[in-house]
Amino acid sequence: MDPVKPRQLLGVFDATLIVMGGIVGSGIFINPYVVALRVHTPFLILGVWFLGGGLALLGAFIWAELASRLPGAGGQYLYLREAYHPSVAFIYGWVLLLVTQTGGMAAVAVTFSRYYREITGFSASDGLIATGTLLGLTAINCLGVRAGSTVQSVLMLLKASAIAAMVVVGILRGGGTVQALPLLDHPISSGLGHAIGAAMIPVAFAYGGWQTASFVAGEMRDPRRDLSRGLLIGVVGVIVLYLAVNFVCLRVLGPDGLAATRTPASAVMRAAVGVRGARWIAFGIAVSTLGFLSQGILTAPRVYYAMARDGLFFKSVGWLAPRTGVPVVAIVLQGVTATVIALSGRYEEILNYVIAVDFISFGLTAASLFVFRRRIQASPQKLYLAPGHPYTTGLFVLVCAAIVITTVATFPANSVIGLIILLAGVPVYLYWSRHARRNPPAPNL
């Protein structure tokens, strides 16, 4: 038995801010214009963001029950492994490491670099700043889960404050009103449904990321209670922030003005307080991107740690530092891989490949709740139970399937490449599973 175990130091407050930090990045400062290009009235724009929040809340209900049933390290990886087969979980971790998590972190690190240079006038290249940022956050997280969580929590509070300040300043000084009518810009038809569906894609991704909090369940004091509460409180908090941002954008810019600008947050602040407002919001975006990076380096390495503990990855990745109890090698692996992708300049292309794959994993994980409800009989008093199951769970799975179908139809070439990346994990899994049979893994803790 490995004598070193993960340190269970995190509580409800940490879980809530980790959930929010996994969702809120730079996108909310920019994405509202994308939605306004596809639907054109305040009712539809706010309605789409509300529906997206409802979808995220359904997911939080499901993940909260899964976390109370399986409160171990690795979260979503663990749910997929226990519900289906280790190969399904491995392929999820494979895509997470090579594309989804690291590609997203690389893109966000370069975004942070650009805003950092704009704010400070620092003349270094984007790649150099991104490298320093990623490796610096990696070093902090190697100091222990408390150090990583504290930095993540501070950055989340700062970006929530920046969003709140933008909303307040926009309402008080930005002028304008939100026109309640007309509700629809087109008659009810298939065309309107298609427009709403197209608008839901960027919204669904803007709300993504809450599931990553489950990765650190093994380091929570009471994961059954703390993670389930953190998921629900965190997602509701983000819904409030997102609706407030879109409301103030519509109030100050109007639907047409919102659709016409690619930088809606800067446009709102410029209208409210002039050029210095646009500079101020650049600071808010920089903090937001930095917080997203911090959350990713805190959470994702726990998946690779769980893979290694199952014997499906390099043994060293499952090593815990004796002093801190954190998977140092897995953390370094995440930081270095993201750095390499950032320096390669291919992160945007890589991310385009996995849009459909991401929601396939969401749908499969949600469907695992049906498996566990049928297979595992536990006392309800010991579990958080997803309200409305099986109807709410079935609705979430169907929406995920619809997003996958819509994405494949809209971006067929990228979707095919994403599926190829996914399938490339099959022979890698077969290699590691044979290796695991020859060298049994350490017990999972």
C-alpha positions as a LaTeX table, in Angstrom:
\begin{tabular}{lrrr}
\hline
Residue & $x$ (\AA) & $y$ (\AA) & $z$ (\AA) \\
\hline
Met1 & 0.00 & 0.00 & 0.00 \\
Asp2 & 1.23 & 3.49 & $-0.85$ \\
Pro3 & 1.49 & 5.24 & 2.54 \\
Val4 & 0.89 & 8.69 & 1.03 \\
Lys5 & $-2.72$ & 9.70 & 0.53 \\
Pro6 & $-4.32$ & 12.86 & $-0.92$ \\
Arg7 & $-4.83$ & 15.53 & 1.75 \\
Gln8 & $-8.52$ & 16.20 & 2.35 \\
Leu9 & $-8.36$ & 19.96 & 2.94 \\
Leu10 & $-11.13$ & 21.48 & 0.78 \\
Gly11 & $-14.64$ & 22.42 & 1.89 \\
Val12 & $-17.88$ & 23.79 & 0.44 \\
Phe13 & $-16.47$ & 27.29 & $-0.14$ \\
Asp14 & $-13.50$ & 25.88 & $-2.06$ \\
Ala15 & $-15.77$ & 23.57 & $-4.09$ \\
Thr16 & $-18.11$ & 26.44 & $-4.99$ \\
Leu17 & $-15.30$ & 28.67 & $-6.25$ \\
Ile18 & $-13.67$ & 25.77 & $-8.12$ \\
Val19 & $-16.99$ & 25.14 & $-9.89$ \\
Met20 & $-17.36$ & 28.82 & $-10.78$ \\
Gly21 & $-13.69$ & 29.11 & $-11.76$ \\
Gly22 & $-14.05$ & 26.20 & $-14.18$ \\
Ile23 & $-16.93$ & 27.95 & $-15.96$ \\
Val24 & $-16.07$ & 31.65 & $-15.98$ \\
Gly25 & $-13.22$ & 32.49 & $-18.34$ \\
Ser26 & $-12.77$ & 35.28 & $-20.84$ \\
Gly27 & $-15.70$ & 34.09 & $-22.97$ \\
Ile28 & $-18.44$ & 35.90 & $-21.05$ \\
Phe29 & $-16.73$ & 39.22 & $-21.83$ \\
Ile30 & $-16.84$ & 38.42 & $-25.56$ \\
Asn31 & $-19.42$ & 35.70 & $-26.41$ \\
Pro32 & $-22.63$ & 37.73 & $-25.95$ \\
Tyr33 & $-22.17$ & 39.20 & $-29.43$ \\
Val34 & $-22.06$ & 35.71 & $-30.98$ \\
Val35 & $-25.49$ & 34.92 & $-29.55$ \\
Ala36 & $-26.84$ & 38.30 & $-30.69$ \\
Leu37 & $-25.76$ & 37.48 & $-34.25$ \\
Arg38 & $-28.04$ & 34.42 & $-34.24$ \\
Val39 & $-31.09$ & 35.64 & $-32.31$ \\
His40 & $-32.02$ & 39.31 & $-32.35$ \\
Thr41 & $-34.42$ & 40.32 & $-29.56$ \\
Pro42 & $-33.70$ & 40.81 & $-25.84$ \\
Phe43 & $-36.24$ & 38.11 & $-25.01$ \\
Leu44 & $-34.51$ & 35.55 & $-27.22$ \\
Ile45 & $-30.98$ & 36.57 & $-26.25$ \\
Leu46 & $-31.64$ & 36.43 & $-22.51$ \\
Gly47 & $-33.85$ & 33.38 & $-23.02$ \\
Val48 & $-31.04$ & 31.43 & $-24.69$ \\
Trp49 & $-28.64$ & 32.30 & $-21.85$ \\
Phe50 & $-31.31$ & 31.26 & $-19.34$ \\
Leu51 & $-31.85$ & 27.95 & $-21.12$ \\
Gly52 & $-28.11$ & 27.35 & $-21.19$ \\
Gly53 & $-27.98$ & 27.97 & $-17.46$ \\
Gly54 & $-30.86$ & 25.56 & $-16.96$ \\
Leu55 & $-28.95$ & 22.90 & $-18.90$ \\
Ala56 & $-25.87$ & 23.47 & $-16.75$ \\
Leu57 & $-28.01$ & 23.21 & $-13.61$ \\
Leu58 & $-29.45$ & 19.89 & $-14.80$ \\
Gly59 & $-25.89$ & 18.70 & $-15.26$ \\
Ala60 & $-24.96$ & 19.93 & $-11.79$ \\
Phe61 & $-27.86$ & 17.93 & $-10.32$ \\
Ile62 & $-26.57$ & 14.80 & $-12.06$ \\
Trp63 & $-22.91$ & 15.30 & $-11.16$ \\
Ala64 & $-23.88$ & 16.08 & $-7.56$ \\
Glu65 & $-25.51$ & 12.65 & $-7.23$ \\
Leu66 & $-22.61$ & 10.95 & $-9.00$ \\
Ala67 & $-20.18$ & 12.68 & $-6.62$ \\
Ser68 & $-22.16$ & 11.48 & $-3.61$ \\
Arg69 & $-22.14$ & 7.91 & $-4.97$ \\
Leu70 & $-18.46$ & 7.83 & $-5.99$ \\
Pro71 & $-16.54$ & 10.45 & $-4.01$ \\
Gly72 & $-13.06$ & 9.41 & $-5.17$ \\
Ala73 & $-10.26$ & 11.19 & $-7.03$ \\
Gly74 & $-10.74$ & 11.67 & $-10.75$ \\
Gly75 & $-14.45$ & 12.52 & $-10.74$ \\
Gln76 & $-15.84$ & 12.10 & $-14.24$ \\
Tyr77 & $-13.10$ & 9.60 & $-15.13$ \\
Leu78 & $-14.18$ & 7.49 & $-12.14$ \\
Tyr79 & $-17.88$ & 7.65 & $-13.08$ \\
Leu80 & $-17.19$ & 6.47 & $-16.64$ \\
Arg81 & $-14.90$ & 3.68 & $-15.46$ \\
Glu82 & $-17.35$ & 2.27 & $-12.95$ \\
Ala83 & $-20.45$ & 2.63 & $-15.12$ \\
Tyr84 & $-19.10$ & 1.27 & $-18.42$ \\
His85 & $-15.55$ & 0.03 & $-18.83$ \\
Pro86 & $-12.01$ & 1.27 & $-18.07$ \\
Ser87 & $-11.50$ & 1.83 & $-21.81$ \\
Val88 & $-14.25$ & 4.48 & $-21.89$ \\
Ala89 & $-12.68$ & 6.29 & $-18.94$ \\
Phe90 & $-9.20$ & 6.05 & $-20.45$ \\
Ile91 & $-10.30$ & 7.55 & $-23.76$ \\
Tyr92 & $-11.95$ & 10.41 & $-21.85$ \\
Gly93 & $-8.65$ & 11.08 & $-20.03$ \\
Trp94 & $-6.73$ & 10.69 & $-23.31$ \\
Val95 & $-8.75$ & 13.41 & $-25.03$ \\
Leu96 & $-8.65$ & 15.58 & $-21.90$ \\
Leu97 & $-4.85$ & 15.51 & $-21.75$ \\
Leu98 & $-4.05$ & 15.80 & $-25.44$ \\
Val99 & $-6.76$ & 18.18 & $-26.59$ \\
Thr100 & $-9.65$ & 19.39 & $-24.47$ \\
Gln101 & $-7.99$ & 20.59 & $-21.28$ \\
Thr102 & $-4.53$ & 21.40 & $-22.57$ \\
Gly103 & $-5.74$ & 22.97 & $-25.81$ \\
Gly104 & $-8.16$ & 25.17 & $-23.89$ \\
Met105 & $-5.50$ & 26.16 & $-21.39$ \\
Ala106 & $-3.04$ & 26.98 & $-24.18$ \\
Ala107 & $-5.57$ & 29.22 & $-25.92$ \\
Val108 & $-6.47$ & 30.99 & $-22.68$ \\
Ala109 & $-2.79$ & 31.43 & $-21.75$ \\
Val110 & $-2.12$ & 33.21 & $-25.05$ \\
Thr111 & $-5.27$ & 35.36 & $-24.52$ \\
Phe112 & $-3.94$ & 36.31 & $-21.07$ \\
Ser113 & $-0.57$ & 37.18 & $-22.61$ \\
Arg114 & $-2.14$ & 39.61 & $-25.07$ \\
Tyr115 & $-4.13$ & 41.41 & $-22.38$ \\
Tyr116 & $-1.12$ & 41.42 & $-20.07$ \\
Arg117 & 0.99 & 43.15 & $-22.72$ \\
Glu118 & $-1.81$ & 45.64 & $-23.38$ \\
Ile119 & $-2.10$ & 46.51 & $-19.67$ \\
Thr120 & 1.60 & 46.61 & $-18.78$ \\
Gly121 & 3.28 & 47.49 & $-22.07$ \\
Phe122 & 5.61 & 44.52 & $-21.54$ \\
Ser123 & 7.41 & 43.79 & $-24.81$ \\
Ala124 & 7.90 & 40.03 & $-24.47$ \\
Ser125 & 6.24 & 37.65 & $-26.93$ \\
Asp126 & 2.89 & 35.98 & $-26.27$ \\
Gly127 & 4.62 & 32.60 & $-26.11$ \\
Leu128 & 7.11 & 33.71 & $-23.48$ \\
Ile129 & 4.44 & 35.24 & $-21.23$ \\
Ala130 & 2.17 & 32.20 & $-21.67$ \\
Thr131 & 5.05 & 29.89 & $-20.75$ \\
Gly132 & 5.91 & 31.87 & $-17.62$ \\
Thr133 & 2.26 & 31.98 & $-16.57$ \\
Leu134 & 1.59 & 28.26 & $-17.04$ \\
Leu135 & 4.81 & 27.16 & $-15.35$ \\
Gly136 & 4.31 & 29.61 & $-12.49$ \\
Leu137 & 0.81 & 28.29 & $-11.76$ \\
Thr138 & 2.16 & 24.75 & $-12.09$ \\
Ala139 & 4.77 & 25.49 & $-9.42$ \\
Ile140 & 2.13 & 26.94 & $-7.06$ \\
Asn141 & $-0.06$ & 23.86 & $-7.38$ \\
Cys142 & 2.92 & 21.59 & $-6.67$ \\
Leu143 & 3.10 & 23.25 & $-3.23$ \\
Gly144 & $-0.15$ & 21.56 & $-2.20$ \\
Val145 & $-3.87$ & 21.51 & $-2.84$ \\
Arg146 & $-4.46$ & 24.28 & $-0.28$ \\
Ala147 & $-2.02$ & 26.62 & $-2.04$ \\
Gly148 & $-3.55$ & 25.90 & $-5.45$ \\
Ser149 & $-7.10$ & 26.26 & $-4.18$ \\
Thr150 & $-6.36$ & 29.53 & $-2.37$ \\
Val151 & $-4.89$ & 31.14 & $-5.49$ \\
Gln152 & $-7.83$ & 29.85 & $-7.54$ \\
Ser153 & $-10.35$ & 31.19 & $-5.02$ \\
Val154 & $-8.74$ & 34.64 & $-4.90$ \\
Leu155 & $-8.73$ & 34.89 & $-8.70$ \\
Met156 & $-12.37$ & 33.74 & $-8.88$ \\
Leu157 & $-13.44$ & 36.38 & $-6.38$ \\
Leu158 & $-11.51$ & 39.02 & $-8.35$ \\
Lys159 & $-13.15$ & 38.13 & $-11.65$ \\
Ala160 & $-16.61$ & 37.97 & $-10.05$ \\
Ser161 & $-15.92$ & 41.45 & $-8.68$ \\
Ala162 & $-14.87$ & 42.65 & $-12.13$ \\
Ile163 & $-18.09$ & 41.32 & $-13.67$ \\
Ala164 & $-20.19$ & 42.85 & $-10.90$ \\
Ala165 & $-18.44$ & 46.21 & $-11.31$ \\
Met166 & $-19.03$ & 46.14 & $-15.07$ \\
Val167 & $-22.74$ & 45.45 & $-14.51$ \\
Val168 & $-23.15$ & 48.19 & $-11.90$ \\
Val169 & $-21.20$ & 50.81 & $-13.87$ \\
Gly170 & $-23.05$ & 49.90 & $-17.07$ \\
Ile171 & $-26.45$ & 50.26 & $-15.42$ \\
Leu172 & $-25.62$ & 53.51 & $-13.59$ \\
Arg173 & $-23.67$ & 55.30 & $-16.30$ \\
Gly174 & $-24.13$ & 53.44 & $-19.57$ \\
Gly175 & $-27.64$ & 54.72 & $-20.33$ \\
Gly176 & $-30.13$ & 52.96 & $-22.57$ \\
Thr177 & $-33.02$ & 50.63 & $-21.82$ \\
Val178 & $-33.96$ & 47.06 & $-22.58$ \\
Gln179 & $-36.93$ & 46.89 & $-24.96$ \\
Ala180 & $-39.28$ & 44.09 & $-23.91$ \\
Leu181 & $-41.02$ & 43.94 & $-27.31$ \\
Pro182 & $-40.99$ & 42.39 & $-29.81$ \\
Leu183 & $-40.44$ & 39.00 & $-28.21$ \\
Leu184 & $-39.55$ & 37.28 & $-31.49$ \\
Asp185 & $-37.86$ & 38.56 & $-34.62$ \\
His186 & $-39.40$ & 35.82 & $-36.81$ \\
Pro187 & $-42.67$ & 33.88 & $-36.74$ \\
Ile188 & $-42.55$ & 30.59 & $-34.87$ \\
Ser189 & $-41.10$ & 28.18 & $-37.41$ \\
Ser190 & $-38.32$ & 25.71 & $-38.05$ \\
Gly191 & $-36.10$ & 28.65 & $-39.02$ \\
Leu192 & $-36.55$ & 30.22 & $-35.58$ \\
Gly193 & $-35.85$ & 26.86 & $-33.96$ \\
His194 & $-32.66$ & 26.51 & $-36.00$ \\
Ala195 & $-31.54$ & 30.00 & $-34.95$ \\
Ile196 & $-32.14$ & 29.22 & $-31.28$ \\
Gly197 & $-30.31$ & 25.91 & $-31.65$ \\
Ala198 & $-27.34$ & 27.65 & $-33.30$ \\
Ala199 & $-27.27$ & 30.24 & $-30.51$ \\
Met200 & $-27.33$ & 27.49 & $-27.88$ \\
Ile201 & $-24.00$ & 26.03 & $-29.05$ \\
Pro202 & $-21.76$ & 28.91 & $-27.86$ \\
Val203 & $-23.93$ & 29.31 & $-24.76$ \\
Ala204 & $-23.58$ & 25.63 & $-23.84$ \\
Phe205 & $-19.81$ & 25.92 & $-24.11$ \\
Ala206 & $-19.79$ & 29.17 & $-22.12$ \\
Tyr207 & $-21.46$ & 27.27 & $-19.27$ \\
Gly208 & $-19.11$ & 24.29 & $-19.55$ \\
Gly209 & $-16.42$ & 23.51 & $-17.01$ \\
Trp210 & $-18.42$ & 22.90 & $-13.82$ \\
Gln211 & $-17.76$ & 19.17 & $-14.14$ \\
Thr212 & $-14.01$ & 19.64 & $-13.57$ \\
Ala213 & $-14.63$ & 20.29 & $-9.86$ \\
Ser214 & $-15.36$ & 16.56 & $-9.53$ \\
Phe215 & $-11.70$ & 15.82 & $-10.32$ \\
Val216 & $-10.60$ & 17.00 & $-6.86$ \\
Ala217 & $-13.30$ & 15.11 & $-4.92$ \\
Gly218 & $-10.58$ & 12.99 & $-3.29$ \\
Glu219 & $-9.16$ & 16.12 & $-1.62$ \\
Met220 & $-12.42$ & 17.37 & $-0.10$ \\
Arg221 & $-13.15$ & 16.88 & 3.58 \\
Asp222 & $-16.63$ & 15.52 & 2.88 \\
Pro223 & $-17.00$ & 15.11 & $-0.90$ \\
Arg224 & $-20.54$ & 13.74 & $-0.70$ \\
Arg225 & $-21.71$ & 16.94 & 0.97 \\
Asp226 & $-19.18$ & 19.55 & $-0.13$ \\
Leu227 & $-19.00$ & 18.75 & $-3.83$ \\
Ser228 & $-22.74$ & 18.35 & $-4.31$ \\
Arg229 & $-23.41$ & 21.68 & $-2.60$ \\
Gly230 & $-20.55$ & 23.39 & $-4.40$ \\
Leu231 & $-21.85$ & 22.24 & $-7.78$ \\
Leu232 & $-25.33$ & 23.61 & $-7.18$ \\
Ile233 & $-24.31$ & 26.90 & $-5.54$ \\
Gly234 & $-21.54$ & 27.51 & $-8.08$ \\
Val235 & $-23.68$ & 26.92 & $-11.17$ \\
Val236 & $-26.50$ & 29.13 & $-9.83$ \\
Gly237 & $-23.94$ & 31.85 & $-9.11$ \\
Val238 & $-22.62$ & 31.72 & $-12.66$ \\
Ile239 & $-26.15$ & 31.84 & $-14.12$ \\
Val240 & $-26.75$ & 35.07 & $-12.18$ \\
Leu241 & $-23.44$ & 36.57 & $-13.40$ \\
Tyr242 & $-24.05$ & 35.59 & $-17.04$ \\
Leu243 & $-27.61$ & 36.92 & $-17.15$ \\
Ala244 & $-26.47$ & 40.18 & $-15.53$ \\
Val245 & $-23.70$ & 40.65 & $-18.12$ \\
Asn246 & $-26.08$ & 40.06 & $-21.01$ \\
Phe247 & $-28.71$ & 42.35 & $-19.50$ \\
Val248 & $-26.27$ & 45.24 & $-19.20$ \\
Cys249 & $-24.94$ & 44.63 & $-22.73$ \\
Leu250 & $-28.49$ & 44.80 & $-24.09$ \\
Arg251 & $-29.30$ & 47.86 & $-22.00$ \\
Val252 & $-26.25$ & 49.86 & $-23.09$ \\
Leu253 & $-25.71$ & 48.61 & $-26.66$ \\
Gly254 & $-29.10$ & 47.24 & $-27.73$ \\
Pro255 & $-29.44$ & 44.00 & $-29.73$ \\
Asp256 & $-28.07$ & 45.54 & $-32.95$ \\
Gly257 & $-25.15$ & 47.24 & $-31.21$ \\
Leu258 & $-24.34$ & 44.04 & $-29.35$ \\
Ala259 & $-24.28$ & 42.05 & $-32.58$ \\
Ala260 & $-22.10$ & 44.69 & $-34.26$ \\
Thr261 & $-19.20$ & 44.59 & $-31.77$ \\
Arg262 & $-16.74$ & 41.77 & $-31.19$ \\
Thr263 & $-15.76$ & 43.22 & $-27.79$ \\
Pro264 & $-19.07$ & 43.87 & $-25.98$ \\
Ala265 & $-17.60$ & 44.26 & $-22.48$ \\
Ser266 & $-15.16$ & 46.90 & $-23.70$ \\
Ala267 & $-17.96$ & 48.64 & $-25.63$ \\
Val268 & $-20.14$ & 48.80 & $-22.50$ \\
Met269 & $-17.36$ & 50.23 & $-20.36$ \\
Arg270 & $-16.34$ & 52.70 & $-23.08$ \\
Ala271 & $-19.92$ & 53.95 & $-23.29$ \\
Ala272 & $-20.11$ & 54.23 & $-19.49$ \\
Val273 & $-16.77$ & 55.82 & $-18.53$ \\
Gly274 & $-14.79$ & 56.37 & $-21.73$ \\
Val275 & $-11.43$ & 54.99 & $-22.78$ \\
Arg276 & $-10.27$ & 54.28 & $-19.23$ \\
Gly277 & $-13.28$ & 51.97 & $-18.86$ \\
Ala278 & $-12.08$ & 49.87 & $-21.78$ \\
Arg279 & $-8.63$ & 49.67 & $-20.20$ \\
Trp280 & $-10.15$ & 48.66 & $-16.88$ \\
Ile281 & $-12.14$ & 45.82 & $-18.41$ \\
Ala282 & $-8.95$ & 44.56 & $-20.06$ \\
Phe283 & $-7.63$ & 44.03 & $-16.53$ \\
Gly284 & $-10.83$ & 42.14 & $-15.64$ \\
Ile285 & $-10.43$ & 39.87 & $-18.66$ \\
Ala286 & $-6.77$ & 39.22 & $-17.83$ \\
Val287 & $-7.69$ & 38.21 & $-14.26$ \\
Ser288 & $-10.49$ & 36.02 & $-15.58$ \\
Thr289 & $-8.20$ & 34.14 & $-17.95$ \\
Leu290 & $-5.59$ & 33.71 & $-15.23$ \\
Gly291 & $-8.24$ & 32.28 & $-12.89$ \\
Phe292 & $-9.36$ & 29.79 & $-15.54$ \\
Leu293 & $-5.76$ & 28.60 & $-15.98$ \\
Ser294 & $-5.32$ & 28.24 & $-12.23$ \\
Gln295 & $-8.48$ & 26.14 & $-11.96$ \\
Gly296 & $-7.41$ & 23.87 & $-14.84$ \\
Ile297 & $-3.99$ & 23.18 & $-13.35$ \\
Leu298 & $-5.60$ & 22.50 & $-9.96$ \\
Thr299 & $-8.22$ & 20.02 & $-11.20$ \\
Ala300 & $-7.28$ & 18.16 & $-14.40$ \\
Pro301 & $-4.08$ & 16.45 & $-13.16$ \\
Arg302 & $-6.20$ & 14.39 & $-10.76$ \\
Val303 & $-7.63$ & 12.55 & $-13.78$ \\
Tyr304 & $-4.17$ & 11.56 & $-15.01$ \\
Tyr305 & $-3.30$ & 10.54 & $-11.44$ \\
Ala306 & $-6.37$ & 8.27 & $-11.35$ \\
Met307 & $-5.41$ & 6.78 & $-14.74$ \\
Ala308 & $-1.93$ & 5.99 & $-13.46$ \\
Arg309 & $-3.33$ & 4.44 & $-10.28$ \\
Asp310 & $-5.38$ & 2.14 & $-12.52$ \\
Gly311 & $-2.20$ & 1.10 & $-14.31$ \\
Leu312 & $-3.34$ & 2.83 & $-17.52$ \\
Phe313 & $-0.63$ & 5.48 & $-17.59$ \\
Phe314 & 2.99 & 5.95 & $-16.54$ \\
Lys315 & 3.43 & 4.82 & $-12.94$ \\
Ser316 & 5.23 & 8.04 & $-12.00$ \\
Val317 & 2.10 & 10.09 & $-12.83$ \\
Gly318 & 0.34 & 8.36 & $-9.93$ \\
Trp319 & 3.04 & 9.39 & $-7.44$ \\
Leu320 & 2.03 & 11.67 & $-4.55$ \\
Ala321 & 4.57 & 13.98 & $-2.93$ \\
Pro322 & 5.04 & 12.82 & 0.66 \\
Arg323 & 5.02 & 16.35 & 2.12 \\
Thr324 & 2.02 & 17.80 & 0.24 \\
Gly325 & 0.03 & 14.73 & $-0.84$ \\
Val326 & $-0.48$ & 16.12 & $-4.38$ \\
Pro327 & 0.28 & 14.37 & $-7.70$ \\
Val328 & 3.28 & 16.51 & $-8.60$ \\
Val329 & 4.23 & 14.60 & $-11.76$ \\
Ala330 & 0.67 & 14.81 & $-13.08$ \\
Ile331 & 0.55 & 18.55 & $-12.36$ \\
Val332 & 3.86 & 19.12 & $-14.14$ \\
Leu333 & 2.66 & 16.97 & $-17.07$ \\
Gln334 & $-0.43$ & 19.16 & $-17.44$ \\
Gly335 & 1.51 & 22.42 & $-17.26$ \\
Val336 & 4.26 & 21.37 & $-19.66$ \\
Thr337 & 1.83 & 19.89 & $-22.22$ \\
Ala338 & $-0.25$ & 23.09 & $-22.22$ \\
Thr339 & 2.95 & 25.11 & $-22.63$ \\
Val340 & 4.05 & 23.06 & $-25.63$ \\
Ile341 & 0.67 & 23.51 & $-27.33$ \\
Ala342 & 0.72 & 27.25 & $-26.57$ \\
Leu343 & 4.15 & 27.60 & $-28.16$ \\
Ser344 & 3.08 & 25.54 & $-31.17$ \\
Gly345 & 0.38 & 28.06 & $-32.09$ \\
Arg346 & $-2.03$ & 25.25 & $-33.08$ \\
Tyr347 & $-4.37$ & 25.50 & $-30.08$ \\
Glu348 & $-7.33$ & 27.10 & $-31.91$ \\
Glu349 & $-7.21$ & 24.44 & $-34.62$ \\
Ile350 & $-6.95$ & 21.68 & $-32.01$ \\
Leu351 & $-9.94$ & 22.96 & $-30.05$ \\
Asn352 & $-12.14$ & 22.95 & $-33.15$ \\
Tyr353 & $-11.67$ & 19.19 & $-33.39$ \\
Val354 & $-13.24$ & 18.22 & $-30.08$ \\
Ile355 & $-16.47$ & 20.19 & $-29.85$ \\
Ala356 & $-18.58$ & 17.12 & $-30.56$ \\
Val357 & $-16.34$ & 14.80 & $-28.53$ \\
Asp358 & $-16.76$ & 16.98 & $-25.44$ \\
Phe359 & $-20.53$ & 16.59 & $-25.43$ \\
Ile360 & $-20.32$ & 12.87 & $-26.16$ \\
Ser361 & $-18.49$ & 12.53 & $-22.82$ \\
Phe362 & $-21.10$ & 14.73 & $-21.10$ \\
Gly363 & $-23.94$ & 12.59 & $-22.42$ \\
Leu364 & $-22.25$ & 9.31 & $-21.48$ \\
Thr365 & $-21.46$ & 10.54 & $-17.98$ \\
Ala366 & $-25.02$ & 11.72 & $-17.40$ \\
Ala367 & $-26.38$ & 8.41 & $-18.70$ \\
Ser368 & $-24.17$ & 6.60 & $-16.17$ \\
Leu369 & $-26.63$ & 7.74 & $-13.49$ \\
Phe370 & $-29.18$ & 5.30 & $-14.95$ \\
Val371 & $-26.58$ & 2.55 & $-14.57$ \\
Phe372 & $-25.78$ & 3.40 & $-10.95$ \\
Arg373 & $-29.43$ & 3.79 & $-9.95$ \\
Arg374 & $-30.10$ & 0.29 & $-11.27$ \\
Arg375 & $-26.90$ & $-1.33$ & $-10.03$ \\
Ile376 & $-26.12$ & 0.25 & $-6.66$ \\
Gln377 & $-28.70$ & 0.19 & $-3.91$ \\
Ala378 & $-27.68$ & 2.66 & $-1.21$ \\
Ser379 & $-29.48$ & 4.36 & 1.62 \\
Pro380 & $-31.06$ & 7.60 & 0.29 \\
Gln381 & $-30.05$ & 9.32 & 3.52 \\
Lys382 & $-26.40$ & 8.98 & 2.48 \\
Leu383 & $-26.85$ & 10.36 & $-1.02$ \\
Tyr384 & $-27.76$ & 13.56 & $-2.80$ \\
Leu385 & $-30.46$ & 12.50 & $-5.29$ \\
Ala386 & $-30.86$ & 14.39 & $-8.57$ \\
Pro387 & $-34.36$ & 15.97 & $-8.57$ \\
Gly388 & $-36.67$ & 14.86 & $-11.36$ \\
His389 & $-34.63$ & 11.80 & $-12.34$ \\
Pro390 & $-35.12$ & 10.01 & $-14.74$ \\
Tyr391 & $-36.83$ & 12.83 & $-16.66$ \\
Thr392 & $-34.29$ & 15.57 & $-15.99$ \\
Thr393 & $-31.38$ & 13.21 & $-16.60$ \\
Gly394 & $-32.94$ & 11.97 & $-19.83$ \\
Leu395 & $-33.51$ & 15.55 & $-20.99$ \\
Phe396 & $-29.86$ & 16.42 & $-20.33$ \\
Val397 & $-28.68$ & 13.38 & $-22.31$ \\
Leu398 & $-31.00$ & 14.26 & $-25.21$ \\
Val399 & $-29.78$ & 17.88 & $-25.29$ \\
Cys400 & $-26.16$ & 16.68 & $-25.33$ \\
Ala401 & $-27.01$ & 14.38 & $-28.25$ \\
Ala402 & $-28.70$ & 17.28 & $-30.08$ \\
Ile403 & $-25.62$ & 19.48 & $-29.59$ \\
Val404 & $-23.38$ & 16.70 & $-30.93$ \\
Ile405 & $-25.62$ & 16.21 & $-34.00$ \\
Thr406 & $-25.83$ & 19.96 & $-34.65$ \\
Thr407 & $-22.07$ & 20.36 & $-34.30$ \\
Val408 & $-21.30$ & 17.45 & $-36.63$ \\
Ala409 & $-23.75$ & 18.83 & $-39.21$ \\
Thr410 & $-22.28$ & 22.34 & $-38.94$ \\
Phe411 & $-18.59$ & 21.41 & $-38.74$ \\
Pro412 & $-18.31$ & 17.93 & $-40.32$ \\
Ala413 & $-14.58$ & 18.05 & $-41.14$ \\
Asn414 & $-13.55$ & 19.16 & $-37.65$ \\
Ser415 & $-15.89$ & 16.62 & $-36.05$ \\
Val416 & $-14.40$ & 13.74 & $-38.07$ \\
Ile417 & $-10.88$ & 14.74 & $-36.99$ \\
Gly418 & $-12.06$ & 14.90 & $-33.38$ \\
Leu419 & $-13.50$ & 11.40 & $-33.63$ \\
Ile420 & $-10.22$ & 10.16 & $-35.13$ \\
Ile421 & $-8.32$ & 11.62 & $-32.16$ \\
Leu422 & $-10.77$ & 9.86 & $-29.86$ \\
Leu423 & $-10.43$ & 6.51 & $-31.65$ \\
Ala424 & $-6.64$ & 6.83 & $-31.63$ \\
Gly425 & $-6.88$ & 6.28 & $-27.88$ \\
Val426 & $-8.14$ & 2.71 & $-28.39$ \\
Pro427 & $-4.78$ & 1.11 & $-29.33$ \\
Val428 & $-3.08$ & 3.15 & $-26.61$ \\
Tyr429 & $-5.58$ & 1.77 & $-24.08$ \\
Leu430 & $-4.95$ & $-1.79$ & $-25.31$ \\
Tyr431 & $-1.22$ & $-1.29$ & $-24.76$ \\
Trp432 & $-1.65$ & 0.06 & $-21.24$ \\
Ser433 & $-4.24$ & $-2.56$ & $-20.27$ \\
Arg434 & $-1.81$ & $-5.33$ & $-21.26$ \\
His435 & 0.89 & $-3.54$ & $-19.29$ \\
Ala436 & $-1.43$ & $-3.34$ & $-16.27$ \\
Arg437 & $-2.13$ & $-7.08$ & $-16.40$ \\
Arg438 & 1.60 & $-7.78$ & $-16.33$ \\
Asn439 & 2.24 & $-5.17$ & $-13.61$ \\
Pro440 & $-0.82$ & $-4.85$ & $-11.34$ \\
Pro441 & $-1.45$ & $-1.22$ & $-10.33$ \\
Ala442 & $-1.29$ & 0.18 & $-6.82$ \\
Pro443 & $-4.61$ & 0.15 & $-4.94$ \\
Asn444 & $-6.79$ & 3.19 & $-5.60$ \\
Leu445 & $-7.08$ & 5.42 & $-2.55$ \\
\hline
\end{tabular}
